[in-house]
Amino acid sequence: MCALLRPLQIGPYVLDNNIALAPMAGVSDFPWRDVCRTWGAGYAVGEMLHSRGDLMGTDKSTFRTVQMYEKAPIAIQLLGNNPQDMARAAQAQVAAGAHIIDINMGCPAKKVCAVAAGSALLDNEPLVAAICQAVVQAVPEAVVTLKMRTGALRDHKNAVAIARIAANSGVQLLSVHGRTREDKFLGEAEYDTIAEVVHAVSIPVLANGDITCPEKAQQVLKHTQAAGIMIGRGANGRPWLFSQIAHYLATNQQLPEPDLKTIHQVIHKHVQAMHQFYGDFIGVRMARKHLVWYAPYLRMSLVQRQQLMAAETPEHQLSVLAQLSV
Ligand SMILES: Cc1cc2nc3c(=O)[nH]c(=O)nc-3n(C[C@H](O)[C@H](O)[C@H](O)COP(=O)(O)O)c2cc1C
């Protein structure tokens, strides 16, 4: 492997490559992680799971907890602002089979920040330390990682301080999204602060934010010197982006997209996996989101698109898909 494309080591786990799928609530569920891994993602983190015990056991948390058929290492992301809750939730997930616990300090959603969790924690360095230490101590047999932004506020980017706190607490990998909490998803991600974090700590760092093509992946890796990159929205509807990036990093040559027949097979299999994972009712509805992202490859008329989106049963959704010409 070349210098930019290389295996990624997280604690004792050595992953095939350093291109990861980002955790995305409502998107990076087990079926999507599986598709992305098949198409070259070396690592994939599950959607955020609330650490509060009273929220566990809901449909949503059942889908987000450990899936026993997932390829190791299984990485579960926890959200919360109470060190004891986070520690207990981490123990429960490790007991259920998780190998890696990722702490969420990146989510800017209003309903998350309103309870001072996710990226709101970046404002409170003592609490960051307390959460990291509590989780690391609670699960000595597992690896603890942290997903963060560059800070809470644009004019107070404390990513380096947070990264040092995390590393000193025993966190073994950081994923850094190049925006502050204040930025939400506006503007463009910046990579200078990620580069500062990379140079400040000795644990591996994944650079994240707005990586949507092989050239950008190469640019970000060169600029930040990060151990790897993490991709979220850029792979929606085109999981082959992971192998295209890997190929480009290794050869400096573009790998064409798969042919349409292969793409249709990927879509069909992915949708079937969603039906199986979520059951008929939720599966059909969750699949619609991905079908919208896949739409550019489906060459649908307006009527066919309406039929696909209106399908209410797995059989109907799959039969409309099967009728679309390649
Ligand atoms: C729909 C959506 C859901 C997300 N959910 C999570 C989440 O559960 N946990 C988390 O740490 N980040 C979450 N994020 C942030 C992403 O992991 C990532 O940091 C962000 O999208 C920037 O990367 P990208 O430009 O490659 O998408 C979410 C982002 C989106 C768009």
The ligand as an SDF file (V2000), in Angstrom:
LIG
                    3D

 31 33  0  0  0  0  0  0  0  0999 V2000
  -28.0900   12.7520    8.5600 C   0  0  0  0  0  0  0  0  0  0  0  0
  -26.8520   12.8540    9.4080 C   0  0  0  0  0  0  0  0  0  0  0  0
  -26.8000   12.1600   10.6030 C   0  0  0  0  0  0  0  0  0  0  0  0
  -25.6430   12.2390   11.4000 C   0  0  0  0  0  0  0  0  0  0  0  0
  -25.5950   11.5080   12.5550 N   0  0  0  0  0  0  0  0  0  0  0  0
  -24.4500   11.4850   13.2900 C   0  0  0  0  0  0  0  0  0  0  0  0
  -24.3240   10.6030   14.4030 C   0  0  0  0  0  0  0  0  0  0  0  0
  -25.2190    9.8250   14.7390 O   0  0  0  0  0  0  0  0  0  0  0  0
  -23.1600   10.6600   15.1070 N   0  0  0  0  0  0  0  0  0  0  0  0
  -22.1200   11.4920   14.7540 C   0  0  0  0  0  0  0  0  0  0  0  0
  -21.0870   11.4980   15.4120 O   0  0  0  0  0  0  0  0  0  0  0  0
  -22.2220   12.2960   13.6770 N   0  0  0  0  0  0  0  0  0  0  0  0
  -23.3330   12.2910   12.9320 C   0  0  0  0  0  0  0  0  0  0  0  0
  -23.3970   13.0520   11.7990 N   0  0  0  0  0  0  0  0  0  0  0  0
  -22.1930   13.7770   11.3360 C   0  0  0  0  0  0  0  0  0  0  0  0
  -21.3640   12.9150   10.3740 C   0  0  0  0  0  0  0  0  0  0  0  0
  -20.8220   11.7880   11.0190 O   0  0  0  0  0  0  0  0  0  0  0  0
  -20.2100   13.7220    9.7430 C   0  0  0  0  0  0  0  0  0  0  0  0
  -19.3810   14.1760   10.7780 O   0  0  0  0  0  0  0  0  0  0  0  0
  -20.7060   14.9200    8.9510 C   0  0  0  0  0  0  0  0  0  0  0  0
  -21.7890   14.5680    8.1100 O   0  0  0  0  0  0  0  0  0  0  0  0
  -19.5630   15.5000    8.0870 C   0  0  0  0  0  0  0  0  0  0  0  0
  -19.0600   14.5230    7.2060 O   0  0  0  0  0  0  0  0  0  0  0  0
  -19.5060   14.4510    5.6550 P   0  0  0  0  0  0  0  0  0  0  0  0
  -19.3030   15.8240    5.0730 O   0  0  0  0  0  0  0  0  0  0  0  0
  -18.5850   13.4110    5.0600 O   0  0  0  0  0  0  0  0  0  0  0  0
  -20.9460   14.0480    5.6330 O   0  0  0  0  0  0  0  0  0  0  0  0
  -24.5420   13.0250   11.0010 C   0  0  0  0  0  0  0  0  0  0  0  0
  -24.6240   13.7260    9.7950 C   0  0  0  0  0  0  0  0  0  0  0  0
  -25.7470   13.6420    8.9980 C   0  0  0  0  0  0  0  0  0  0  0  0
  -25.7750   14.3850    7.6840 C   0  0  0  0  0  0  0  0  0  0  0  0
  1  2  1  0
  2  3  1  0
  2 30  2  0
  3  4  2  0
  4  5  1  0
  4 28  1  0
  5  6  2  0
  6  7  1  0
  6 13  1  0
  7  8  2  0
  7  9  1  0
  9 10  1  0
 10 11  2  0
 10 12  1  0
 12 13  2  0
 13 14  1  0
 14 15  1  0
 14 28  1  0
 15 16  1  0
 16 17  1  0
 16 18  1  0
 18 19  1  0
 18 20  1  0
 20 21  1  0
 20 22  1  0
 22 23  1  0
 23 24  1  0
 24 25  2  0
 24 26  1  0
 24 27  1  0
 28 29  2  0
 29 30  1  0
 30 31  1  0
M  END
$$$$
